[in-house]
Amino acid sequence: MLIERGRVLADGALHDTGLLIEDGRIAALGSGRAGAPIFDATGLLVLPGIIDIHGDAFERQLQPRPGVDFPLALAWAETERQLLANGVTTAFHGITLSWEPGLRGAPMWRALLDALDAGSWTCDMRVHLRWEAHNLAALDMAVADIAAGRVHLLAFNDHTPAILRRLHDPAKAAKYIERGPLDAVAFRAEAMKAAANGPAVAAAQARIAAAARAAGIAMASHDDDTIARRGHFRALGAAICEFPMAEEVGAAARAAGDFVVMGSPNVVRGGSHLGWASAARLAEAGICDVLCSDYFYPCLAQAAFRLADRGVLDLAQAWALISDNPARAAGLPDRGRIGAGLRADLVLVDAPAARVVATIAAGQLAWLAPGYADRLRRPHAARAAGSAWR
C-alpha cells in the first residue's frame, strides 16, 4: 500500500511525504511502486500506531454489569474492535491474577489466556500479568505461564491492604464483592486468608521476578507510594513505575532511569479520579514519559492532542508518550516509530478533531472510519487496465 499526501510524523517532525508499505513493514518514505493500492491521506496526519502498555477496559466486555458475564471469544473480539477504532495497534491487556474469586481469579486468568491463544487478531494482543502479591496459591501457575511465553509484561500489584480497609464500608466493599460469586462474609474470609500470606510475599515476588528476567519480559511496579518501595522493585528488575501515588515518587523513578506510566484518562479529565498526581503536569515536567489507556481506550489519542494543545510539548513529544516510549519500555524495538524496516503500525488522524480515520496494523488496513472509503484508490497499473478495484 502507498499512503499519499499525508503529513508523516518521523524523526520528531511532520513531513509532507508518501509512505510505502510492503510485507507488513514500512518499505520507504517518499517513494512509491507502480501497481500498489493507494490511500489518499490529504489533510490527515500519519502517525505511529498506538501502543497501550496497560489497559483493563476489556473487563467491561467480559462483565458489563456485576454478575453478568459474556463468552470470552465475543468479549475479546469486541475489545479488539474498540482498540483498532481508537488507533491502538499493540495492546497489553492488564489481566489481574488475584486471590479474589470471579472476574480476577485463577480460573478466569486461564480461560482468558486460552481464548486469546485461540483467536486470530489483527491488533497485537499481549498479556500484562497484574500479579497480586498475596495470591500465593497461583504462584506456580503464573511462573509456568511466564516460562511458556504466555505473558509479555509482569506488574507487581498489592491491593489486599486497601481491600481490607474498604470492606468496613458497605458501598466500597460492594465494588469487590460484585465481581465474584461470594457474599460479603465469605469474601471477607478470603481477604483475611490472603492477608495471612504476608510473611511469604517477598519470597514470592523474588521468585516471579526471576521467572520474568529469565523470560526476558519487562516488569513494572504498580501504585508505588514511597521512593523506597519503587527502589525495592527496581532491585528486582522492574524498570517501569506504574501510577506513582506521589509526584516525588515519580520524579525519583525518572531520575533513576525508570519509565513512569500514568493514565491517559487523567489527562483528558483534567486530573486523577482518585486525587493523585496530575498526569499532564508530570508529562510536561518530564516525569511521566508513558501514557496508557488504563480503563478507557479513546483517551490515548485524545490525551496526546490535548497535551500538544497546551503548548508545553509539541505533537511529536506528546505522541511519543503513546507510541515510541511505551515500545521502549516494553522492549519492542520494531514499532512505535515510523521508519524504513519497522513494523507498519500506523494511525491516520484528522487533526482538528483528533479523530482516528484509519488504523493500519502490520501493514493491514484494520479499521476505516465511515465516510472515508473513497480515500482508497485502485493501483495505477490496474486503473490503466480498467480494473474495478477500490
C-alpha positions in Angstrom: 0.0 0.0 0.0 1.1 3.6 -0.7 -0.1 6.3 1.6 0.0 9.6 -0.3 -0.4 13.3 0.5 -0.4 12.9 4.3 1.8 14.6 6.9 4.0 11.8 8.3 5.5 12.0 11.8 9.0 10.7 11.5 12.3 11.6 13.3 10.5 14.1 15.6 8.9 16.2 12.9 6.0 16.2 10.4 6.9 15.7 6.8 4.8 16.1 3.6 5.7 12.8 2.1 4.4 9.5 0.9 4.8 6.2 2.7 5.2 2.8 1.1 4.2 -0.4 3.0 5.4 -3.8 1.8 5.0 -7.2 3.5 3.8 -5.7 6.8 6.8 -3.3 7.0 7.5 0.3 6.2 9.5 0.0 3.0 10.3 3.6 2.4 9.3 7.2 2.9 8.7 9.5 -0.1 8.6 6.8 -2.8 6.0 4.5 -4.4 5.7 1.5 -6.6 3.6 1.0 -9.7 0.5 -1.1 -9.0 0.4 -0.5 -5.2 -3.0 0.3 -3.7 -3.2 3.9 -2.7 -4.7 5.6 0.4 -5.2 9.3 -0.1 -4.3 10.9 3.2 -4.8 14.5 2.1 -5.4 16.7 5.2 -4.5 13.8 7.6 -1.7 13.1 9.9 0.1 9.8 9.5 1.3 8.8 13.0 2.9 5.7 14.6 0.3 3.1 15.8 -0.6 3.5 19.5 0.9 1.1 22.0 -1.2 0.6 25.1 1.1 -0.7 27.8 -1.7 -1.1 30.4 -5.4 -1.4 29.7 -8.2 -3.3 31.5 -11.2 -1.9 29.7 -11.7 -5.4 28.3 -13.3 -6.3 31.7 -16.3 -4.3 30.6 -16.8 -6.6 27.7 -16.5 -9.6 29.9 -18.8 -8.3 32.6 -20.7 -5.2 31.6 -22.8 -5.4 34.7 -21.9 -7.0 38.0 -22.6 -10.7 37.7 -23.5 -10.5 34.0 -20.9 -12.5 32.1 -20.4 -13.0 28.3 -18.5 -15.5 26.2 -14.7 -14.8 26.2 -14.3 -15.0 22.4 -17.1 -12.4 22.0 -15.6 -10.2 24.6 -12.1 -10.3 23.1 -13.4 -9.7 19.6 -15.3 -6.6 20.8 -12.3 -5.4 22.7 -10.1 -5.6 19.5 -12.7 -3.6 17.5 -12.6 -0.9 20.1 -8.8 -0.9 20.1 -8.4 -0.6 16.4 -11.1 2.1 16.1 -9.0 4.1 18.6 -5.7 3.6 16.8 -4.2 1.0 19.1 -2.1 -1.5 17.2 -0.4 -3.2 20.2 -2.3 -3.8 23.4 -1.0 -5.1 26.7 -4.2 -6.4 28.4 -3.9 -5.9 32.2 -5.2 -9.3 33.3 -5.3 -9.5 37.1 -4.4 -12.8 38.7 -5.8 -12.4 42.2 -7.0 -14.4 45.2 -10.4 -12.8 44.5 -12.8 -15.3 43.0 -14.7 -14.5 39.9 -13.6 -11.9 37.3 -10.0 -11.7 38.6 -9.5 -15.2 39.9 -7.2 -18.0 38.6 -9.9 -19.9 36.5 -10.7 -16.6 34.7 -7.0 -16.0 34.1 -6.5 -19.3 32.5 -9.7 -19.0 30.4 -8.7 -15.5 29.2 -5.3 -16.7 28.0 -6.8 -19.7 26.3 -9.3 -17.5 24.5 -6.5 -15.2 23.4 -4.5 -18.0 22.1 -7.4 -19.5 20.2 -8.2 -16.2 18.4 -6.8 -14.6 15.3 -6.0 -11.0 15.9 -5.1 -8.0 13.7 -4.2 -5.9 16.7 -1.1 -7.4 18.5 -2.9 -8.6 21.6 -0.5 -9.2 24.5 -0.8 -10.2 28.2 0.2 -7.8 31.0 0.1 -10.0 34.1 -1.1 -8.0 37.1 0.3 -10.3 39.9 -1.5 -9.8 43.2 1.2 -10.1 45.9 -0.8 -12.3 48.3 -2.0 -14.8 45.8 0.5 -17.5 46.7 -1.9 -20.3 45.6 -1.5 -19.3 41.9 2.3 -18.6 42.0 3.3 -21.9 40.4 0.8 -21.3 37.6 2.0 -17.7 37.0 5.6 -18.8 36.8 4.8 -21.6 34.4 2.8 -19.2 32.1 5.7 -16.8 32.1 8.1 -19.6 31.2 5.7 -20.8 28.4 5.8 -17.3 26.8 2.1 -16.6 27.5 3.0 -13.4 29.5 4.5 -10.3 27.9 4.8 -7.9 30.8 4.7 -8.5 34.6 3.4 -6.0 37.1 3.6 -6.2 40.9 0.3 -5.3 42.4 -0.8 -5.4 46.1 -4.4 -4.3 46.5 -5.1 -6.6 49.5 -4.4 -4.0 52.3 -6.7 -1.5 50.5 -9.4 -4.1 50.0 -9.4 -4.9 53.7 -9.7 -1.3 54.7 -12.6 -0.8 52.3 -14.5 -3.8 53.5 -15.7 -1.8 56.5 -17.6 0.5 54.1 -20.5 -1.5 52.5 -20.6 0.8 49.5 -16.9 0.4 48.8 -16.9 -3.3 49.6 -19.6 -3.9 47.0 -17.2 -2.9 44.3 -15.1 -6.0 45.0 -17.9 -8.4 46.1 -20.0 -7.9 43.0 -17.2 -9.1 40.7 -17.4 -12.7 42.1 -19.7 -15.4 43.5 -19.2 -14.8 47.2 -21.3 -12.9 49.7 -19.8 -10.3 52.0 -19.0 -12.7 54.8 -17.3 -15.2 52.6 -15.4 -12.6 50.7 -14.0 -11.1 53.9 -12.9 -14.5 54.9 -11.0 -14.9 51.6 -9.4 -11.5 52.1 -8.2 -12.3 55.6 -6.8 -15.7 54.4 -4.9 -13.9 51.6 -3.6 -11.2 54.1 -2.2 -14.0 56.3 0.2 -14.8 53.4 2.1 -11.5 54.1 5.3 -13.0 55.5 5.8 -15.1 52.3 5.1 -12.2 49.9 8.7 -11.0 49.5 10.0 -14.5 48.6 7.1 -15.0 46.1 7.9 -11.6 44.4 11.5 -12.6 44.1 10.6 -15.9 42.5 8.2 -14.5 39.9 10.7 -11.7 39.2 13.4 -14.3 38.5 11.0 -16.0 36.1 10.3 -12.7 34.3 14.0 -12.0 34.0 14.7 -15.5 32.6 11.9 -15.0 30.0 13.3 -11.5 29.1 10.0 -9.7 29.7 9.6 -6.2 31.1 8.4 -5.7 34.7 6.5 -2.9 36.4 5.5 -2.0 39.9 2.0 -0.6 40.5 0.8 2.2 42.7 4.2 2.9 44.3 3.6 5.1 47.4 7.2 5.6 48.5 10.6 6.0 46.9 11.8 3.1 49.0 9.1 0.8 47.6 10.0 1.8 44.0 13.6 1.0 44.8 12.6 -2.4 46.1 11.0 -3.3 42.8 13.8 -1.7 40.7 16.2 -4.1 42.5 14.1 -7.0 41.3 14.4 -5.8 37.7 11.2 -3.7 37.3 12.2 -0.7 35.2 8.6 0.6 34.9 6.9 2.6 37.6 3.1 2.5 37.0 0.9 5.2 38.6 3.2 6.6 41.3 0.9 7.8 44.1 3.0 10.9 44.7 4.9 13.2 42.4 8.2 12.8 44.4 8.0 9.0 43.8 7.6 9.5 40.0 10.4 12.1 40.0 12.8 9.7 41.8 11.9 6.9 39.4 12.7 9.0 36.4 15.9 10.3 37.9 16.9 6.6 38.3 16.2 5.9 34.7 12.8 4.2 35.1 9.8 4.6 32.8 6.9 6.3 34.5 3.4 5.4 33.4 0.3 7.4 34.0 -3.3 7.1 32.7 -4.5 9.0 29.7 -7.9 9.4 31.3 -6.2 11.6 33.9 -5.1 13.9 31.1 -8.4 14.0 29.3 -10.4 14.5 32.5 -8.1 17.2 33.9 -6.9 15.1 36.8 -6.9 11.8 38.7 -10.3 10.5 39.7 -8.5 9.3 42.9 -7.0 12.7 43.7 -3.4 11.6 42.9 -0.8 13.4 40.8 -1.8 15.2 37.5 -0.6 13.2 34.5 -0.5 16.3 32.3 1.7 18.2 34.7 4.0 15.2 35.2 4.3 14.7 31.5 5.2 18.4 30.9 7.7 18.2 33.7 9.4 15.2 32.1 8.5 12.9 34.9 5.8 10.9 33.2 7.0 9.5 29.8 4.3 6.9 29.1 0.6 7.2 28.9 -1.7 4.2 28.9 -5.5 3.7 28.4 -5.9 2.5 32.0 -9.7 1.9 31.7 -10.8 3.9 28.6 -9.2 3.3 25.2 -10.4 6.6 23.5 -8.3 8.7 25.9 -5.0 7.7 24.4 -5.1 9.7 21.2 -7.2 12.5 22.8 -4.6 12.9 25.6 -1.7 13.3 23.1 -3.5 16.1 21.2 -4.6 17.8 24.4 -1.0 17.9 25.7 0.1 19.3 22.3 -2.6 21.9 22.5 -1.4 23.0 26.0 1.8 24.1 24.3 4.5 22.7 26.5 5.0 19.6 24.5 4.8 19.6 20.7 2.9 16.9 18.9 5.9 14.6 18.3 6.7 14.7 22.1 3.1 14.1 23.1 2.6 11.3 20.6 5.8 9.6 21.8 4.1 9.1 25.1 1.7 6.6 23.5 4.0 5.2 20.8 7.8 5.3 21.0 8.1 5.5 24.7 5.8 2.5 25.6 7.6 0.5 22.8 10.9 1.1 24.5 9.5 0.4 28.0 8.1 -2.9 26.8 11.2 -3.9 24.8 9.6 -3.7 21.4 12.2 -2.1 19.1 10.3 -2.9 15.9 7.5 -0.4 16.4 6.4 2.9 18.0 8.1 5.0 15.3 7.8 5.5 11.5 11.0 4.5 9.6 12.2 2.1 6.9 12.2 -1.5 8.1 9.9 -1.0 11.1 6.6 -2.8 11.5 3.9 -0.9 9.6 1.7 0.1 12.5 0.1 3.4 11.7 -2.9 5.6 12.6 -4.3 8.3 10.3 -5.8 11.2 12.2 -8.0 14.1 11.3 -6.0 16.6 13.5 -8.6 19.3 14.1 -10.9 16.8 15.8 -8.2 14.4 16.9 -10.3 11.8 15.2 -8.9 8.4 14.2 -9.7 7.9 10.5 -7.8 4.7 9.7 -5.7 2.2 11.6 -3.1 0.0 9.8 -1.7 -2.9 11.8 1.3 -4.9 10.5 0.6 -3.5 7.0 -3.2 -4.4 7.0 -5.9 -1.8 6.8 -7.6 -2.9 10.1 -10.1 -0.1 10.6 -11.6 2.7 8.5 -14.0 5.4 9.7 -17.3 5.8 8.0 -17.1 8.3 5.1 -13.5 7.6 4.2 -13.9 4.6 1.8 -13.4 6.9 -1.2 -9.8 7.6 0.1 -8.8 4.1 -1.1 -7.7 4.1 -4.8 -7.1 1.3 -7.2 -3.5 0.7 -8.2 -2.1 2.9 -11.0 -1.5 -0.1 -13.3 -4.9 -1.7 -12.6 -6.6 1.7 -13.2 -4.9 1.9 -16.6 -6.3 -1.5 -17.5 -9.8 -0.5 -16.4 -9.9 -2.6 -13.2 -12.8 -2.1 -10.9 -10.6 -2.5 -7.7 -11.2 0.1 -5.0 
